[in-house]
C-alpha cells in the first residue's frame, strides 16, 4: 500500500529542479498518470509564491518506470494575485510529462453555485470493492493502485464480460488510504488529479465492455480545475462520463463531489485508441 504524501516527496536540487522516486504501489499500466501528475503539481507548489493551485493541464508523453524522475519548474508569468508555471518530468533524459499550472492567493470575486450533484447513497451504505467477488478471468491483472483506494460501489458487474453494453458513465465513491485528506492545499489537490484521471477509461469504455477486447486507450492529456480549496471531505464521488469515441479518440469528462454536495474539482481529457495484441486479454484500469 502506498501513501500519497510519502510517494510524491521531492528532493530539492536548487534552481527549480527536483527529484522524486516513483513508487510501484501506484501501478496501472505503469505509474498511474494522476500519480505522476501529482509529483509535478507538488513541485510547482514548492516553487509558487501562492498557497493553492487553480488549474493543472498536462500532456502525457511516455510511460515511466518505477525509478527516479527529474522535475524542472519554470515560472511563465508572475502577477500580484496569480502565477503560471511550466513543469517538466523526465526520466533518463526522456520526457514523461509536461504541464502548466496556475496558482493563486486569497482573491475576492463573484460567488454563485448552480451545481447539483447526482442523487446517490452515501458511501457507508454501500459495499466496498474488496467485499465484492470480482468476476474476472484469472489472468486479468490486478493493479497495486487499487490497494491505495477505498472504493464504495454504486454499481458492479456480477458476470464478466457483461451481456449488454454499459452506459458511458463511471460513478463511485472513493477515498485514499491510509491517509484520506491533507492539510497542505497542494498535496490535497493531488487527490483531485488522481480521482479525475481514474474516471477516464472506465467511463469511456462502458459502451464496449460486452464486445471482445480489441483496443486499449492511453491518455494523451489531462485538465483539472480546482474549485474548492477548503474541502474537508475524505470521501469524493467520482462522476465520470465518456460520451464520445470517434476516429481513434475517446473523449471524457469528470467531476468530484464532496459528501456535502460541493463540486471539489472538474476536468477532462482525450485518450488515443491502440490495438491490443491478438493474444492479449482485457485490461482493467
N, C-alpha and C positions, 0 to 999 in steps of 0.2 A: 504494500500500500504506500502511495506517495503522499506528500504533504506539500501543498502548493507554495507555501511561504518558504520552505526549505529548498524545494526543487526549482525555484526561479531565482535563487540567490545569485548575486553578481559580485565579482571581484573588480574593484575599480583600478584600472591601469593608468588613469590620468588622461587628460585631454579629450574627454568624451568617449573614451574607449573602455570596454568592459569585457569580462569573460564569464561564461556560465557553463555548467555541465548538464547536459540533457539526461534526464533520468528515464530508464526503461519502464518505470512504473506508469508512464503516460503513453504507452504504445497503443496506437491504432494505425495500421498500415505504416509503421514507423512512428516517430514522435508526433503526437496529435497536434494538428495545426493550431488550435486555440492555445495549446500549451506553449508552443514556440512563439506565438504572438504575445503571450504573457511575458516571456523573457524580454521581448523587445519593448513592451509597454513599461515594464519596471525600469528599464534602462533610461527611458525618456523621463520617468518620474525622478530619477536621480539628477538629471540634467536640468529639468524645468525649474523656474522660479515659483511656479504656482502649485497649489496643493491638490488639484484634481484634474483628470482628463475630461475633455469634452467629446472627442471623437477619435476613432482609430480606423485607418484604411491601409490594407496591405495587399501585396502580391505574394503568393506562394511560388517560389522559383525552383526549389528542389527539395527532395526528402532527405533530411539529415540522418545521421547515425547517432547512437547514444554515446556521445563523447563531448568534448569541449567545443563551444562555439564562441566566436568573437562577435561583439556587438559594438557598433560605432554610431554615435548620436551627433547630429549636426543641427544647429539652430538655423531655421529658414526665415523666421520672422519673429521679432520681439516687439511687443506693444505694452501699454500701461496695464491692460487687463487680460491679455491673452498672448500665448506664444505658439508658434508652429515649429515642430522638429521633424527631421528626417532620420530614420533609424534603419540600419542595415545589419542583418545577421548573416555571417559567413562561417564556413567550416572548411579548414584546409584550403582557403582561397576560393572556394565555391560559394556563390551567392545562394542563400537558403530562403531569405525573406527580406523584402524591403517594405517600409511603411512610412506613412506620415501621420502625425499626431498633433491635435490641438489640445492645449491645456489652458485653463482659466483660473482666475482668483475669485474673490467674492464680487458678484456682479448683481446689481439691481436690474429688474426688467419686467416686462409684461408677464402676467400669470393667467393661465387657464388650463383646464384639464377635461378634455372631451373623450378620454379613453374609457372603454368599457371592457373589462376582462371577460374571458369565457366563464360561463357558469359551470364549475366543476367541483367535485367533492374535495374536501381538504385532505392533505397528504396522510394524516394519521388515520383516516378512514379507508385507506387503500392498501393493497398488498404491495410488498417490496419486490423488486426484481429478483432478488436471490431466493424468495419464497415460492416462486412460480417455476415449475418444471419447464425447461426450455425445449421445445420440440424441434431440435436442430440435429443435423447429421453429426456423427461422431467426429468427422474430420473438419467440421466447420470451426475456425479458430475462435477462441475466446480471448479477447484482448485485455491486458492488465489494466487499461484505463478504467474499466468498469468497477474495479476494486476501490477506486477513489471517489465514486459517486453513489450515493443512496438514491435510487430511483423508485418512485411510487407510481404504479401503473394505472393509468386511466383506461387502457385497453391493452390486450395482448392476444397473441395467436395461440390457440390450443393445438392446431395442426400446421405443420410447415413442410412445404410451401402451402400457403392458403389456397383455397379453391377459386377464390374470386379476387380481383384487384382490390387494393385498399385505397382510400382517399389519399390525396396528396397532402396529408396533414400528419404531423408528429407532435403529440401533446402529452407531456408527462411532468410530474413534479420532480425536481432534482435538488440535491444539496451535496456539497463536498464533504468528505470525511478524510481524516479525523477532525479537521478544522473547517467549520461551515461558513464563517464570515470573518472579516478582518477589519480592524480599526483604521489601518492605513488606506486612504481612498484609492491610491494607485494599485495596491495589491488587491483590494476588494473588487475593483473594476475588472481584474483578470477573471473573476468568476463569470462576468458577462461575456468576455471573449470566448471562454470555453463553452458556456451553455448556449450561446448563439451559434457558434461554429458547429456544435454537435447536432443541430437541428437539420443540417443541410441534406445529407444522404437519406436519413430515414424518412423525411417528408417527401423529397423529390422522387424517391424510388417506390413509394407506395403503390402507384398505379401499375407497376411492373413486377411485383413480387410473386404473382401467380404464374408468370412465364418462366421458361428456362433462363438461367442467368447467362447473359451474353456480354454485359458491359460492367465496368466499374466507372467511377466518375470522380477523379481527384479534383479538389477545389483549386480554382485559379486565383480567387481573391476573397476578401472578407472586409465588410464595412460594419462598424458598430458605433452607434450614438449612445452616449451615457446620459440618461435623463434624471436619475435620482441619486445624488451623491450621498444622501443621508439614509439610504436604505438599510434597515436593520433586520430584514427578514433572512433567516437561514435557508428557508425553502424558497425556490424560484420555480415558477411554472414556465417550462419551455413550450412555446407556442409557435411551431414552425409550419410553413406552407411552401410547397414546391409546385406551383401551378403550371409551369411551362417547361417542356422539354422539346427542343426542335433544332435540327441542323447541327447536331453534335454537342449542343449546350443544354444544361439543365439549370434553370434559374430558381432561386428560392429566397424566402424572406423569413425572418424570425423575430419573436418578441419574448421578453422576460417579464413576468408579473410577480409582485410580492404577495405575501399572504393577505395583505390588506387591500389588494386590488390595484396597487400603483404600478405604472409602467416603469420598470427599472432601466431597461435598455431595449433597443431595437436594432436590426441590422439586415444585411442581405449579402448575396454573392452569386457567383456563377461556378458551375462545375463543367469539366470537359470530359465527354464520354470517351472511354478507351475499351477496345475489345479485350475480353478475358481470353487467356489461353484456352484452347479447346478442351483441355482436361481439368481446368480449374473449376472449383465449386463456388457456390455463392459466398460472398463476403459480408461481414456484419460490421457496421460502424457503430 
